[in-house]
Amino acid sequence: MKNSSSLTKKIVAGKYKGKILKLPSKTTTRSSKGIVLESFFNTIQFDILDAVFVEVFSGSGSIGLEALSRGAGRIIFMEKDRDALRTLHENIAQTDPSACEVISGDSFINIKTVISRLKNLDTSAYIYIDPPFSIREGMEDIYDKTIALIAGFPKELCEMIIIEHMSSLKLPETISKYSKIKTKKFGNTSLTYYN
């Protein structure tokens, strides 16, 4: 039996500050480091107020729920792993479920659902993408698929795209209509921003 109950993380700031989030099994997901999270929210903290925030490969939902706590208006979570989905729903229940939507299944397929949701809401969104590192078995083409996902995402529905990735990966300066703004490195993990 997996002992995932001991894996937790706290919401750092905002209206749900201090809420303890469960983390799913580390064999299926990887939690974003605190320092990465802090840097990211320092960068976009005022921009996300009342905004729609999409967390692709959301795992426990810690990034999206942190965004919600800090004033984002609506969060769309995307996750495929069954254990992670169970944990995600438990974590959402501690915050504001009415402001959250979970799209379960393959993110590369379900991104079409997100695009149609944003069109229906007549709004654009911040897209945070944290794919499994490509060193994991079966994930060798994950970054190629992620770049294709970004290339196909309508620019008018996007405020900014943020990718959390292995620092050893050099992402292109442009992906379709999107241009790289900056990359910040935190040891083995980096954040790259596009808009």
Beta strands, then each sheet from edge to edge (+ up, - down):
strand 1: 8-10
strand 2: 20-22
strand 3: 52-56
strand 4: 74-79
strand 5: 100-104
strand 6: 125-129
strand 7: 158-166
strand 8: 174-175
strand 9: 178-186
strand 10: 189-194
sheet 1: 1+ 2-
sheet 2: 5+ 4+ 3+ 6+ 7+ 10- 9+ 8-
end
